[in-house]
Each structure stands twice: as structure tokens, then as C-alpha cells.
Amino acid sequence: MFAKTSRGGYIPVSPGIVRKTLVFGDHTLMTEFLLEKGSNLASHRHPHEQTGYLVSGHMLLTIGEEKAEIRPGDSWTIPGDVSHHAEILADSLTIEVFSPRRDEYLPQ
């Protein structure tokens, strides 16, 4: 599967946060998130392991009891069923990979 860059296809997640599924296979799914400064990703958990990379921006990410300031070039892994949330300190772009594939994120 190949995906070419496009400006459309974003789906609102919460105020100031949108996502777009980039590519997916049988076991993984890659998503782009655009996060506006001042927005917050509410605490949540899901069964999927989540691995991320901050392309640009700045955020404070909490995974379980661990908290870290995330800057461009930093990456993280969130085990399945672990609570996590983020405070967005600057307009940010992240790339996230989920395993197993998040079927609710598949394009319609």
C-alpha cells in the first residue's frame, strides 16, 4: 500500500486535535495527528500498543505515572491498556503507529 500526501482527510478528535490515517496493513495502522497549542488530549486508554514520533512542536506527555516534555525528534511507546494524556505546548505534528490495527481508524 502507498499513500501520497494530501491536505484533506482529517477527522476531529477533540477541540484543537485532528487525525488522518496514512497507511495500514493487517496488523498495524499509521496516523498523523495535528495538535493546536493549548489543546489537551484527555486521559484515555485502549488495547492497542501505540508508538509515536514528534515531527514538530512541543508537548507534555504522560504515560501511566511517567511524564516527559516531548520535543521534535523525540519518540515514545505506550503499552496497551495504559492510561495516557497530553498537554500541547506548541502547534504539533505527530506520527503514531498502532498495533494491532485500529479498525475504527480505517478510512470509510
N, C-alpha and C positions, 0 to 999 in steps of 0.2 A: 504494500500500500504506500502511496505517495500522497503528500498534501502540499499544495502550493500556497504561498502566503496570500491572505486576503484581509480586507479591512472589516468584513462583516462576520456574522455568525456568533456574536457574543450573546450570552444569556445572563440576565441578572441573578446574582446570588443573594445579595443583601445590599442595603444602601452603600454606594461607592465601590462595589465589588462586582465584576463580571467575569465570566469564564467562557472559554471556547475549546471544544475538543479538537485536537490537532490530528492525531492518528490513533489507531487502536488495532489490537490483534486479538487472538483467542484468550490471552492471559493478562495483557497489560493495556493501559489507556494513558495517553499523554494529553495534558490540558494546559492551556495558557490562562493565567489569571491576571487581570488588570485591577489594581487596588489603589484607590484615591487616598491621598494624605488625609488623616483624621478619621478614616473609616476603621471599623473593627470587625474582625471575623469572630463571631460569637463562639464560645466554648462548645465543642461538639466531639463526637467520636463516631467511627464507622469500622466495619470489619476489615477494610482494605488497608494494606500497608501503603504508605504514601512517601515518596521520595521527591524532594524539591530542590530547586536551584534559583537563587535570586539573580535575575539578569540586570535589573536596575532598581534603584530606590533604597528604602531603609525601613525596617520593621522590627518590632519586638515580638518574638515568637515564644510561646510557652507550650511545651510538650510534657504532659504529666506534671511533675513538680519542677522540671528544669526550665529556665528562662534564658534566652540569649538574644542579644542585639544582632540582627542579620543585615549584612551589607552586600553589595554586588560581588558575585563570585563565591559567596557562601552557599552551603548546601546542608540538607538535613534529611533524616528519615524518621517517620512517625510510625511506630508499630501499630498493627490493627488493634482496635478497641481501646486505644489510649486517648484520653481527653486532650484536646489542643485548641489554642486560640491565638489570635494575632492582633496587635495594635499597629496600624500603618502610620509610620512617622514621616514618610515622603511618598509621592506617587511612585508606585512599584509595579514591576512586571516579574512574575514568577512562572516557571515551568514545573509542572508536577506530573509524576508518573504514579499510577495506582495499580496495585496487583492484589487480588485478582481484578480483572476489568470491572469498572463501574458501569454496569449496563444502563443505569439511569442517566449517564452522561453521553450515551451513544446519540449521534445525530438522528433527528427524526426524518 
